Amino acid sequence: MRPSSPTPRLAFALMTPRRFRDRARPRTAWRPLWLVVFGALALLISPVGAQDDVATLETLKAERQRIQAEAAAQAAKVNASQASFDELIVALDAVNSLVDLQEARLSEAQQALASAQKQVALAEAREEEISTEIAEIQTGLVDLALASFTGETGENGHGLTAMLLSADPSEAARRRSLVEFQTGSLTDGIDRMRALSAEAADVSANLRSSAAAAEAGKVEADVRVAELEAAKEQQMTLVLAADARLESRLAEAAELAQLDAAKAAEITRQEEAIAKRIRRETLAAAAAAAAGNRPRPPAPENIATVQGIRVHERIAGTLDSMLSAARADGINLGGWGYRDSVKQVELRMKHCGTSEYQIWDMPASLCSPPTARPGRSKHEQGLAVDFTYNGGSMTSHSNPGFRWLAAHAASYGFVNLPSEPWHWSHS
């Protein structure tokens, strides 16, 4: 037995899905000629100008990225322990800017990838909807065609054939309406099938395009991740060196305050400016990795006194030779070297906190104000000397004592931080 035919109401439901669009559309109203002309010009000219603007913007962005990358590469070559304050500030700004740039580029790539993946999901969902709707329409068309040609019984209990042959005038009107309805439904269903098929082709093309964009976006995001990691590695290297320098100079400033308060204040101000450019998250990560790796202070028996200056015994002979050579040239050098960590521990407890980590391991720039970690200063290791000349401070590069050291100290293994003429440490 053939399947029973759908009633007119059921057939209409099958022929009219939820998303069915009205076929009739109002005609566009007549517009003045000048509107048409200017509209055409806008269509012809605007895309070209927009494309030129986009190309120019991309060129400028690429140039900016190249300059920032070159600046960061130069910054990576900066010796933080020997660089001037201005040089280190420029270097830190360069590596920080490069990290910011790479983070922004990664974010853009991830957003583009997410957008492409969303388009893929939407296209796949629409493909499924179209497939389902086409199947529903096909079923309805088949049932409606069978009902039209066989006159199968509907829910009203009367066959279509009997209705068509009836001489009852009232049945004639019903017969005419039903035939018109079935004919229109068949036509609408076929038209809808054609529209869906065309849309399916467009959706399929969009799906392929979105899938390709998603794959390219994934590759782009992977490249950006690698670039960001490289930039952060550059940043970490410079930050660690800058932080080591910061701690050394802060310790110097604390000691120098007794002799030259103004110079000590200037050093502190400069190092605080450097501390502000040291990214907290970067330094915190480095500190966590290095936690517990503390330098061991020398034992008291390892400290020797050389011509009034206390230093580690391993450089005592070298220092003695250098001081004697200077004296032979008429240069009377003195100063102080080793100091213990007691005072620094007190400062850390005041400025950083009282926990074991805060006293010994937390980076100096995370304290308020920045405060060197105990044991990190060359003075606390007995490997640095703040020299005096004829008993007075040596704060000028024109000082005879500095000029002699600048000419001879390197041969004895001592190096100087250019911004501190008095401070010399052994390499």
Secondary structure, 3 states (H helix, E strand, C coil): CCCCCCCHHHHHHHHCCCCCCCCCCCCCCCCCHHHHHHHHHHHHHHHHHHHHHHHHHHHHHHHHHHHHHHHHHHHCCCCCCCCCHHHHHHHHHHHHHHHHHHHHHHHHHHHHHHHHHHHHHHHHHHHHHHHHHHHHHHHHHHHHHHHHHHCCCCCCCCCHHHHHHCCCHHHHHHHHHHHHHHHHHHHHHHHHHHHHHHHHHHHHHHHHHHHHHHHHHHHHHHHHHHHHHHHHHHHHHHHHHHHHHHHHHHHHHHHHCCCCHHHHHHHHHHHHHHHHHCCHHHHHHHHHHHCCCCCCCCCHHHEEEECCEEEEHHHHHHHHHHHHHHHHCCCCEEEECCCCCHHHHHHHHHHCCCCHHHHHCCCHHHCCCCCCCCCCCCCCCCCEEEEEECCEECCCCCCHHHHHHHHHHHHHCEEECCCCCCEEEEC
